Amino acid sequence: MPIGKEVISEWFKGLQDRICSGLEEADGKGVFKEDQWDRVQGGGGRTRIIQNGNVIEKGGVNFSAVFGKAPEFLINQLKADENAQFFATGVSIVIHPSNPHVPIIHMNVRYFEMSGGIAWFGGGIDLTPHYVKQKDGEFFHQQLKVACDKHDLEYYPEFKKWADNYFFIKHRQETRGIGGIFFDQLKSSEKYSLEDRWKFVQEIGDSFLPIYTELMKRNRSSVFTDNEKQWQLLRRGRYVEFNLVYDRGTKFGLETDGRTESILMSLPNLAAWEYNFKVELDSPEQQTLGQLKKGIDWVK
């Protein structure tokens, strides 16, 4: 039996519930607060924000399901009928930790369909450490490879390369972090049905919690200095630059009249931009910058 948008949307709601519960337990203090919102043109969502926890300074786990007449940019992009209708649903997550040794993480899993038989899945997970730690990077990528390999051995190398290229701050000539996987417009094909694609997206969604709670546990008690905290603010600034200049999800949300507060929940409470900042030679900060590039093989 073919999957339907209602089934997909309900599963995403459940994923939001499970991730929020797991993050609250792992943090030990922070509690999510929920805003339910409606979109005038059709649909709405549940925005859940956690702040000032033991580990998480600010985080959001958002669910949305929106529909209605397709906006002009989509009609032009997909060469669709001018009266085409669309439906989009998914879960989007960004977590900003308080400790600079705990990495920022982002995940998005989503489904899109439009009248005329257009339907696909998209999403991915990527990690943005303030300080790149080799073992954490290897663990993160290995877990993603395991999840991908259950469905296709070509998924991980293909989607890792896609992430390297997508999460790239062109005007800085550096990657946002150490990448992960990114995929878009996964449609039915000769090799895969849309149901096959859906099972893969579910796998990725369910991998988020065990991956990030492990990284939280490894690094939450690390001692940090004022200089390291300032570096964290500068790296958050880079994160903001990417999200506001390049991120497709941000642009899609704003161009489809989504809820602005929910769309911009990905931004940290505090960030910094220091004019012409230079790192010290052979410092941990310089070492981190040296690993913010495409094509690093994290899987040994």
C-alpha positions, -999 to +999 in steps of 0.1 A: +000+000+000+015+034-010+024+057+018+004+089+021+012+124+033-009+119+064+011+088+075+043+107+068+032+137+087+021+117+118+054+099+119+073+132+118+052+143+148+062+112+167+098+117+158+096+152+172+081+138+204+108+112+208+137+135+201+124+162+225+119+136+253+154+122+247+171+155+247+154+166+279+166+134+296+202+138+283+203+175+293+189+169+328+176+204+333+162+221+301+125+216+292+110+222+258+083+248+255+058+245+226+042+271+204+015+258+180+010+280+149-012+282+119-004+293+084-031+315+069-027+298+035-030+263+050-014+241+076+009+250+105+032+234+130+046+229+164+077+248+174+095+235+205+124+255+220+147+245+249+169+270+266+193+274+295+198+237+302+228+219+317+242+213+282+219+230+257+220+268+257+193+270+230+178+244+207+148+239+186+129+208+174+103+219+149+075+201+131+055+216+103+030+205+077+020+233+053-001+232+021-020+253-004-014+270-037+022+267-048+042+299-046+054+314-078+090+305-073+081+268-070+059+269-101+087+285-121+113+262-106+093+230-113+076+243-145+043+234-129+007+245-137+000+280-124-028+266-102-006+238-087-011+228-051+017+218-028+022+200+005+054+200+026+060+184+060+091+176+081+111+180+113+140+205+116+165+206+145+193+229+155+210+226+189+234+252+202+253+239+234+267+262+261+300+243+263+323+251+233+335+215+234+301+202+226+293+206+189+263+223+172+242+198+154+215+202+127+191+177+112+162+181+087+140+153+073+112+164+050+087+153+024+073+174-004+046+168-030+028+188-056-002+182-079+009+165-111+025+136-094+057+153-081+069+138-047+102+135-030+121+133+003+150+154+014+171+161+045+203+152+062+224+156+094+255+177+098+278+186+127+295+219+135+321+216+162+336+248+176+367+227+181+371+197+157+379+165+176+391+136+155+374+108+175+341+127+176+342+133+138+350+097+132+322+085+154+297+109+138+305+099+103+307+062+111+272+062+125+258+080+095+276+055+072+260+026+091+226+041+087+231+047+050+246+013+043+215-004+055+197+010+025+224+015-002+262+013+000+264+042-025+243+065-002+270+075+023+297+086-002+272+103-024+254+122+003+286+130+022+300+147-009+267+165-013+269+177+023+305+189+018+294+210-012+261+222+003+274+233+038+301+254+023+304+291+031+316+304-003+325+339+008+347+324+036+360+295+016+354+271+044+328+245+053+304+253+081+316+223+101+327+187+094+297+179+072+277+148+074+251+138+048+227+159+027+202+147+001+173+163-018+146+153-043+149+116-035+121+104-058+109+070-069+131+054-095+137+022-113+158+011-084+137+025-055+101+031-048+090+061-028+084+037+001+120+026+000+131+063+002+107+068+031+123+039+050+157+055+045+145+089+058+130+072+088+164+056+095+181+089+094+155+105+116+159+078+142+197+080+142+198+116+155+191+110+192+217+082+199+244+102+179+239+135+196+233+123+231+266+104+229+285+135+218+268+155+246+279+128+271+315+128+259+320+166+261+296+181+285+320+182+315+350+195+295+366+226+311+368+256+289+384+291+291+371+326+283+391+325+251+374+293+240+340+308+248+348+338+226+359+314+198+325+297+202+308+330+196+328+336+165+320+302+151+283+308+158+287+339+137+298+317+108+268+295+114+245+325+112+261+336+080+254+303+063+218+300+075+209+335+064+228+336+031+227+300+017+203+277+036+175+263+014+152+256+043+154+291+056+147+305+021+118+280+015+102+288+048+103+326+043+092+324+007+062+302+016+051+326+044+061+302+072+063+314+108+093+336+110+101+329+147+101+291+139+122+295+108+149+316+126+150+294+157+182+280+141+201+311+152+219+312+186+210+336+214+245+350+212+271+352+184+300+375+175+318+390+146+353+404+153+368+425+126+396+408+107+401+382+134+433+361+131+440+329+149+473+322+166+498+300+148+496+263+158+467+270+181+436+247+185+416+273+166+440+272+137+439+234+137+401+236+136+401+260+106+425+236+089+398+209+090+369+230+077+373+219+041+357+195+017+368+159+011+381+148+045+377+110+049+363+105+084+355+068+081+386+046+088 
